[in-house]
């Protein structure tokens, strides 16, 4: 996980398993969601619209490639990193490892969203600066 500055530990719950005894593929998306939200909170990305959803991002796209099954009792970690920032969206890459081995990888596009006008809004220079500082990278629009 060398390229991932943000890591989220995940505890595999018995209820995450399917009839085959491994973590159901749909649950992997929940692990990624947990990591995505934790990333935004930990980096301190907040919208000027404070309220029930002060993160103010909506998920526009997500994909995941499943590489190997995850089983109950394994140590799971999700790495997250920004790979692209545009005017009003960003793309986060995720790597899911179980006991240190690649289990799944994917990415998602988040749109900075104004819930009052129900439309996208630009990512502020301050928000961009926080993301770039955390990632130690510069992203061109």
Helices and strands as residue ranges (DSSP letters): E 6-11, G 14-16, H 25-43, E 57-66, E 75-85, E 89-98, E 101-114, E 119-120, H 125-135
